[in-house]
Structures are given as structure tokens and as C-alpha cells.
Amino acid sequence: FTDAVGMDLGADAASRKSYRQLPRIRVTGFIYGDGGTVGSTYVDDSRQQRWLHFRDNLSVQYRKHTFKFGYDHRFKRDARLPASAGIGSQQTYNGQYTGEAFADFLMGFPQGTARFTAGVPLLDRRYNELGVFAQDSYKASQRLTLTFGLRFDRLSPRREVHGAFDVFDPGTGAIVVPDQQSLSLIHPAFPKSIPFKTAEQAGFPRTLLNPARTLAPRIGFAYRASQRGNLVVRGGWGTYSVDAGTSLNNFRLFDSGPFSLTETFLNPGRLIGATPLVTLDHPFPTGLGAVPASVSAGGAPPNIGIPVTQQYNLTVERQLAGKWAAKLGYVGSRSTQAWYTVDMNRPQPGLTPYAQVPKRFPLYRSISWFDKGGNAWYNALQAGL
């Protein structure tokens, strides 16, 4: 389409055309399928998701012991093109030149345009999860069985292979990136007032987050309390890692931030005696466009780790007449170091009007900070017949 209408997308036109995206045009007073624009947001979905999953189990019977061993390793990849409506240009026609928006469109004089530029051609995000366990079920006597287990989990931080990911450092107010290669990917129009540091300079690991490791012990028992075998007592306790695949592990690995940016270009209010900055066929001038003076950031402490849940239970089961049986039990759990999110730039409660309270980090609009320390408890009495 851009070639057919003679549209010049600038020096990186070849890269922009690879997205196969139409310009997105808004003409005031005309309603289209999405409620106001003609064109497309994104038509070439080149997302690549690949999970490699290796697992195995081994069981060994030795005298009164039943041993079980297991291994589970997952390698995950999620790669896609950074997408935005501004790749092929966003254009707005509001009638500021002729008094009629559609007439401005026919003349090719927009009120303004927007240009999205990605720092990397493909956002390639990867991480892996490793889990191993060992368990021993020991038949101590004809009436008592004991079970012991231990599981180890390791979760690697997610990363973008080109280095296009970042984290906010509340100690210095800077945005931390992995290395010098990451600094070279920052969009040239990104506000120069925002400070940057490499992970080495800020004292962060190169992956910005440290790998999370947990050891989870478990123990259980089953005891036949009567000679007839019609009364059984069971119990157990164990610790478990919260699902490591949750999206909260994907701290700041987005196609926004300092690596991808949308610039805006506005034409002069009147074109009499003036040359338009942008037109329908030349939506992008050679210079940089306007960007917000303040930006949003986010991140997490390097040692945020994995939330852990303890589960425990005690149950008494009794066989009644015929095929009837009764069960009475207690089930409980406790979760510790759960993740939560706060806006570090939100003013604290007080008597001063909100608009007059200075932000802790005035260069940022908001700062989404993930941290640990949440707790939860659950207790229940269960009965069944």
C-alpha cells in the first residue's frame, strides 16, 4: 500500500514494510470498524513460542523402602516483533486547514502524525525452570508408613537476548540495563533527563534479577490405629514453590520503555506561507519528534525470589457398617514472601492536597515496583460421610 500511494516511510522504510502494516488514519467525523480509524494495527503475527520440556522419573523398591527420584527441566522462549499502530504511521485529520476533516485528508495535510520505532527487530525473551526431587516411603511396620521428601527448584530470570530489558533502581533513581550493548539500543528521542546505568555500575547482576532457588521438604505418615484396620490416621506437612511460570516473573521485559518509543509530529496551525512538516505521503520528517517529558518505569529487587506455601493436614478415617465410612480432618496452609505491586511515586496519605505533594522521583510519572513480603493463611475443618 505504501508503495502504491508513493508513501515515504523514511530511512528505515524497508524495516517498516516488513511488518506489512497499513498506515492508521483517523478522519474526524468518520467512524470505522474500530470506532474511528481506517488501516490496521498489526497484520503480520510472527510470534514464536517454543517450550522444550525434559523430564524423567525413577522408582526403586528396596526392602521396606520405596524410593522415587524425578527431574524436570523446561526451556521457554517467547519471541515476537515489537508492534504498534505507529510503525506504518498514525495520521490525524481534523479539518484545521479547510474546516472539513475529509477535505484535509484529500489534500494530504494531517494535523499530525505519530511514528513508532523499535530498538530491536525481534523481542526474543527466554528463561528456564529446573526442578529435582527425591522421596522415600518407608514402611516402618504393618501399621505405620512414613514418607520423607525433598524438592529443589531453580528459576532463571527472564532475559531478552539482545539486551532490551531494564529495571528501575530506587537507590539512585536510574534505569539499569544489562550492559553497554543495551545502552546502544536506547531510542535517541528518549528523554535525556532520565539517568541510565549498566548493571555493573549499579551493582546489579547482569540479568538484573538473581536466579531464584528453593528447597522444599515434605513429610507424611499413615497409621492404622486399630487391629481390624477400620480406623486410620493420616497427616502431612510440606513446602511448595508458587508456580514459577507466572507473568510476574517477566519484570519490565516489554516492548516499551527506553528501547521502543512513539514520537509525534504536529503541523503548523496555518499553512499560509508555511511548509507542512508532515503530509500523507511523507508522514515522517528527518528529525526526532516530540516525546513525553516524563516516563513510567518499573522493576523489582534482585533477590525477589519465589513465594513459598506451607501445607499441612491431619485426617481421621473410620469405616462404618457396610460400605459406609466417615472422615474428619483439618487442612491448613500458610504462604510467605508473596509478591505484591506498589507505585513508588504515589504520594503517601496525608492532609496536603494530592496535586501539591511532590513525587519521590519527579522525572517519572509512575513506578510499578514488585516486591515480596505478603502473607496469607488458610484453615479449614473438613468432614465427610
C-alpha positions as CSV (number, residue, x, y, z in Angstrom):
1,F,0.0,0.0,0.0
2,T,2.7,2.5,1.0
3,D,4.5,1.9,-2.4
4,A,1.2,2.2,-4.3
5,V,0.4,5.6,-2.9
6,G,4.1,6.7,-3.0
7,M,4.4,7.0,0.8
8,D,7.9,7.6,2.0
9,L,8.5,6.0,5.4
10,G,12.0,7.3,5.9
11,A,15.5,5.8,6.0
12,D,14.2,2.6,7.7
13,A,11.4,2.1,5.3
14,A,12.5,-1.4,4.4
15,S,12.3,-2.5,8.0
16,R,8.9,-0.9,8.5
17,K,7.5,-2.5,5.4
18,S,8.5,-5.9,6.7
19,Y,5.6,-5.6,9.2
20,R,3.1,-5.5,6.3
21,Q,1.1,-2.9,8.1
22,L,-1.2,-0.2,6.6
23,P,-1.0,3.3,7.9
24,R,-3.6,4.1,10.6
25,I,-5.6,7.1,9.6
26,R,-8.2,8.9,11.7
27,V,-10.6,11.4,10.0
28,T,-12.8,13.3,12.4
29,G,-16.4,12.6,11.9
30,F,-15.9,9.3,10.1
31,I,-16.5,6.1,12.1
32,Y,-14.9,2.8,11.0
33,G,-14.7,-0.7,12.3
34,D,-12.6,0.1,15.4
35,G,-14.7,3.2,16.2
36,G,-12.6,5.8,14.5
37,T,-9.7,4.8,12.2
38,V,-9.0,3.2,8.9
39,G,-6.0,1.0,8.5
40,S,-4.5,-1.7,10.6
41,T,-2.8,-2.0,13.9
42,Y,-0.8,-5.1,13.0
43,V,-1.3,-7.8,10.4
44,D,1.8,-10.0,10.5
45,D,1.8,-12.1,13.6
46,S,5.3,-13.6,13.6
47,R,5.2,-14.6,17.3
48,Q,7.4,-17.7,18.0
49,Q,6.7,-19.7,21.2
50,R,8.9,-22.7,21.9
51,W,9.0,-24.8,25.0
52,L,11.5,-27.6,25.4
53,H,10.5,-29.9,28.3
54,F,12.7,-32.7,29.6
55,R,11.5,-34.9,32.4
56,D,12.1,-38.3,33.9
57,N,11.3,-40.4,36.9
58,L,12.9,-43.4,38.6
59,S,11.3,-45.7,41.2
60,V,13.4,-48.2,43.3
61,Q,12.0,-50.8,45.7
62,Y,14.4,-51.9,48.4
63,R,13.2,-53.9,51.3
64,K,10.9,-51.6,53.3
65,H,11.7,-48.6,51.3
66,T,10.2,-47.2,48.1
67,F,12.5,-44.5,46.6
68,K,11.4,-42.1,43.9
69,F,13.5,-39.6,42.1
70,G,12.5,-37.0,39.5
71,Y,13.9,-34.4,37.1
72,D,12.0,-31.7,35.3
73,H,13.7,-29.0,33.1
74,R,11.8,-26.5,31.0
75,F,13.4,-24.1,28.5
76,K,11.0,-21.4,27.3
77,R,11.2,-18.9,24.5
78,D,8.7,-16.2,23.5
79,A,9.8,-14.1,20.5
80,R,7.7,-11.6,18.5
81,L,8.0,-8.4,16.5
82,P,7.5,-5.2,18.5
83,A,4.2,-4.0,17.3
84,S,2.4,-0.6,17.4
85,A,0.0,1.3,15.2
86,G,2.8,3.9,14.5
87,I,5.0,1.5,12.6
88,G,3.4,2.5,9.3
89,S,2.4,5.9,10.7
90,Q,-0.6,7.2,12.5
91,Q,-2.2,10.2,10.9
92,T,-5.0,12.5,12.2
93,Y,-7.1,14.8,10.0
94,N,-9.4,17.2,11.9
95,G,-10.2,19.9,9.4
96,Q,-7.9,22.6,10.8
97,Y,-6.9,23.8,7.4
98,T,-10.1,23.7,5.3
99,G,-12.7,23.4,8.0
100,E,-13.6,19.9,6.8
101,A,-11.6,16.9,8.0
102,F,-12.2,14.8,4.9
103,A,-11.0,17.7,2.7
104,D,-7.8,17.9,4.7
105,F,-7.4,14.2,4.1
106,L,-7.8,14.6,0.3
107,M,-5.2,17.4,0.4
108,G,-2.9,15.1,2.4
109,F,-2.4,17.7,5.2
110,P,-2.8,16.0,8.6
111,Q,-3.0,17.8,11.9
112,G,-0.1,15.5,13.0
113,T,1.4,12.1,12.7
114,A,3.0,9.5,15.1
115,R,6.0,7.2,14.5
116,F,6.8,4.1,16.5
117,T,10.4,2.8,16.3
118,A,11.5,-0.4,17.9
119,G,15.0,-0.8,19.4
120,V,15.3,-4.4,18.3
121,P,13.8,-6.1,15.2
122,L,12.6,-9.1,17.3
123,L,11.9,-9.2,21.0
124,D,13.4,-12.6,22.0
125,R,12.6,-13.5,25.6
126,R,13.9,-16.6,27.3
127,Y,14.2,-18.4,30.6
128,N,14.3,-21.8,32.1
129,E,12.9,-23.7,35.1
130,L,14.7,-26.6,36.8
131,G,13.2,-29.0,39.4
132,V,14.5,-32.2,41.0
133,F,13.1,-34.2,43.9
134,A,13.8,-37.3,46.0
135,Q,11.3,-39.2,48.1
136,D,11.4,-42.2,50.4
137,S,8.3,-44.1,51.5
138,Y,9.3,-46.2,54.5
139,K,7.0,-49.0,55.8
140,A,8.1,-48.9,59.5
141,S,5.7,-51.6,60.5
142,Q,2.5,-53.3,59.3
143,R,0.5,-50.4,60.7
144,L,2.8,-47.4,60.1
145,T,4.1,-45.9,56.9
146,L,6.4,-42.8,56.8
147,T,7.1,-40.6,53.8
148,F,10.0,-38.2,53.5
149,G,10.7,-35.9,50.5
150,L,12.9,-33.0,49.3
151,R,12.5,-30.9,46.2
152,F,14.9,-28.3,44.7
153,D,13.7,-25.6,42.3
154,R,15.7,-23.1,40.4
155,L,14.2,-20.4,38.3
156,S,16.4,-18.3,36.0
157,P,15.5,-14.7,35.4
158,R,13.8,-13.9,32.1
159,R,16.0,-12.0,29.6
160,E,15.9,-10.5,26.2
161,V,18.7,-11.9,24.1
162,H,19.6,-8.5,22.6
163,G,19.7,-6.9,26.0
164,A,16.5,-4.9,25.5
165,F,15.3,-5.1,29.1
166,D,15.7,-2.8,32.1
167,V,14.9,-2.4,35.8
168,F,14.4,0.7,38.0
169,D,16.9,1.3,40.8
170,P,15.2,3.1,43.7
171,G,18.5,3.8,45.3
172,T,19.7,6.2,42.6
173,G,16.6,6.9,40.5
174,A,18.3,5.5,37.4
175,I,17.2,2.9,34.9
176,V,19.5,-0.1,35.0
177,V,20.3,-2.1,31.8
178,P,22.5,-5.1,31.4
179,D,25.5,-3.7,29.6
180,Q,26.9,-1.2,27.0
181,Q,25.1,-3.1,24.2
182,S,21.8,-2.3,25.9
183,L,22.7,1.3,26.2
184,S,23.3,1.4,22.4
185,L,19.7,0.2,21.9
186,I,18.1,3.2,23.7
187,H,15.9,5.3,21.4
188,P,17.6,8.6,20.6
189,A,14.5,10.5,21.4
190,F,14.1,9.1,24.9
191,P,14.2,11.9,27.5
192,K,17.9,12.8,28.2
193,S,17.0,13.8,31.7
194,I,16.5,10.1,32.7
195,P,19.7,8.7,34.1
196,F,21.0,5.2,33.0
197,K,23.4,2.8,34.5
198,T,24.7,-0.6,33.4
199,A,24.2,-3.5,35.8
200,E,27.9,-3.4,36.7
201,Q,27.8,0.3,37.5
202,A,24.7,-0.1,39.7
203,G,25.9,-3.3,41.5
204,F,23.1,-5.4,39.9
205,P,23.6,-8.9,38.3
206,R,23.8,-8.8,34.5
207,T,20.5,-10.5,34.3
208,L,19.1,-7.7,36.6
209,L,17.5,-10.4,38.8
210,N,19.3,-13.2,40.5
211,P,18.2,-16.8,39.9
212,A,15.6,-17.9,42.5
213,R,16.3,-21.1,44.4
214,T,14.1,-23.0,46.9
215,L,14.4,-26.2,48.9
216,A,11.1,-27.7,49.8
217,P,11.0,-30.6,52.4
218,R,7.9,-32.8,52.9
219,I,6.9,-35.4,55.5
220,G,3.8,-37.5,55.9
221,F,2.5,-40.6,57.7
222,A,-0.3,-43.1,57.6
223,Y,-1.1,-45.1,60.7
224,R,-3.7,-47.9,61.1
225,A,-4.9,-47.3,64.6
226,S,-6.9,-50.5,65.1
227,Q,-6.1,-54.2,64.6
228,R,-9.1,-54.6,62.3
229,G,-7.9,-51.8,60.1
230,N,-11.1,-49.8,60.2
231,L,-9.5,-46.7,61.8
232,V,-6.7,-44.8,60.0
233,V,-5.0,-41.6,60.9
234,R,-3.1,-39.7,58.2
235,G,-1.1,-36.5,58.3
236,G,1.5,-34.5,56.4
237,W,3.4,-31.2,56.1
238,G,5.3,-29.8,53.2
239,T,6.5,-26.6,51.5
240,Y,5.8,-25.8,47.8
241,S,7.0,-23.1,45.5
242,V,4.4,-20.9,43.9
243,D,4.1,-21.5,40.1
244,A,7.3,-20.1,38.7
245,G,5.7,-19.5,35.3
246,T,3.6,-16.6,36.5
247,S,3.7,-13.4,34.5
248,L,5.2,-11.6,37.5
249,N,8.5,-13.2,36.6
250,N,8.5,-11.1,33.4
251,F,9.7,-7.8,35.1
252,R,10.0,-5.0,32.6
253,L,10.5,-7.2,29.6
254,F,8.1,-5.2,27.4
255,D,8.3,-3.5,24.0
256,S,8.1,-0.1,25.6
257,G,10.4,1.8,27.9
258,P,13.7,3.2,26.6
259,F,14.1,0.8,23.7
260,S,10.9,1.4,21.7
261,L,9.2,4.8,21.5
262,T,6.4,6.7,19.8
263,E,7.2,10.2,18.5
264,T,4.6,12.7,17.5
265,F,4.9,15.4,14.8
266,L,2.5,18.4,14.5
267,N,1.9,20.6,11.5
268,P,1.7,24.4,12.0
269,G,-1.8,25.6,12.7
270,R,-1.9,27.5,9.4
271,L,-0.2,26.6,6.1
272,I,-0.3,30.0,4.5
273,G,3.3,30.9,3.9
274,A,4.4,27.8,5.8
275,T,5.7,24.5,4.7
276,P,3.9,21.5,6.2
277,L,6.1,19.4,8.4
278,V,4.3,16.1,7.5
279,T,2.0,15.1,4.8
280,L,0.1,12.0,3.8
281,D,2.9,10.7,1.6
282,H,5.7,12.0,3.9
283,P,4.5,11.2,7.4
284,F,7.9,11.2,9.0
285,P,10.3,14.1,8.9
286,T,14.1,13.6,9.1
287,G,14.5,14.8,12.7
288,L,13.2,13.5,16.0
289,G,9.7,14.0,17.2
290,A,8.1,15.1,20.5
291,V,8.0,12.5,23.3
292,P,6.6,12.8,26.9
293,A,8.9,14.7,29.2
294,S,8.3,12.1,31.9
295,V,8.1,8.3,31.6
296,S,7.0,5.3,33.6
297,A,9.3,2.7,35.0
298,G,9.2,-0.5,37.0
299,G,11.2,-3.3,38.4
300,A,11.9,-5.5,41.4
301,P,14.8,-6.1,43.9
302,P,17.4,-8.5,42.5
303,N,16.7,-11.1,45.2
304,I,12.9,-11.2,45.0
305,G,12.9,-15.0,45.0
306,I,9.9,-17.3,44.8
307,P,6.9,-17.2,47.1
308,V,6.6,-20.4,49.3
309,T,3.5,-22.1,50.6
310,Q,3.4,-24.5,53.5
311,Q,0.6,-27.0,53.5
312,Y,-0.4,-29.3,56.5
313,N,-3.2,-31.6,57.2
314,L,-4.4,-34.2,59.8
315,T,-7.3,-36.7,59.0
316,V,-9.0,-39.4,60.8
317,E,-10.9,-42.0,58.7
318,R,-13.3,-44.7,60.2
319,Q,-15.1,-47.5,58.4
320,L,-18.7,-47.8,59.5
321,A,-21.2,-50.6,58.9
322,G,-21.4,-51.9,55.3
323,K,-19.8,-49.7,52.7
324,W,-20.1,-46.5,54.8
325,A,-17.1,-44.5,56.0
326,A,-16.7,-41.3,57.9
327,K,-13.8,-38.8,57.6
328,L,-12.9,-35.8,59.8
329,G,-9.9,-33.7,59.0
330,Y,-8.1,-30.4,59.4
331,V,-6.4,-28.7,56.4
332,G,-4.3,-25.6,56.6
333,S,-1.8,-23.6,54.6
334,R,0.5,-20.6,55.0
335,S,2.0,-18.5,52.2
336,T,5.0,-16.3,52.9
337,Q,7.1,-13.8,50.8
338,A,4.2,-13.4,48.3
339,W,4.7,-10.8,45.6
340,Y,2.8,-7.5,45.6
341,T,3.0,-4.3,43.4
342,V,3.1,-0.7,44.5
343,D,3.5,2.6,42.7
344,M,6.6,4.1,44.3
345,N,5.7,7.5,43.0
346,R,2.2,7.6,44.6
347,P,2.2,10.2,47.5
348,Q,1.6,8.9,51.0
349,P,-1.7,9.6,52.7
350,G,-1.8,13.0,54.4
351,L,-3.5,16.3,54.8
352,T,-1.7,18.0,51.9
353,P,-3.8,18.2,48.7
354,Y,-2.7,15.4,46.3
355,A,-1.7,17.8,43.5
356,Q,0.7,19.7,45.8
357,V,2.6,16.7,47.1
358,P,6.0,16.3,45.2
359,K,6.7,13.0,43.7
360,R,9.5,10.9,45.2
361,F,11.0,10.6,41.7
362,P,9.9,13.7,39.8
363,L,11.3,12.5,36.5
364,Y,8.8,9.6,36.4
365,R,5.1,9.5,36.0
366,S,4.7,6.2,37.9
367,I,7.0,3.4,39.0
368,S,5.5,-0.1,39.3
369,W,7.6,-1.9,41.9
370,F,7.3,-5.6,42.5
371,D,8.4,-6.7,46.0
372,K,8.0,-9.6,48.4
373,G,6.6,-9.8,51.9
374,G,2.9,-10.7,51.6
375,N,1.5,-13.4,53.8
376,A,-1.7,-15.5,53.7
377,W,-3.2,-18.2,55.9
378,Y,-5.9,-20.7,55.4
379,N,-7.5,-23.1,57.9
380,A,-10.4,-25.5,57.4
381,L,-12.2,-28.3,59.1
382,Q,-13.5,-31.0,56.7
383,A,-16.0,-33.7,57.4
384,G,-17.3,-36.3,55.0
385,L,-19.5,-39.4,55.0
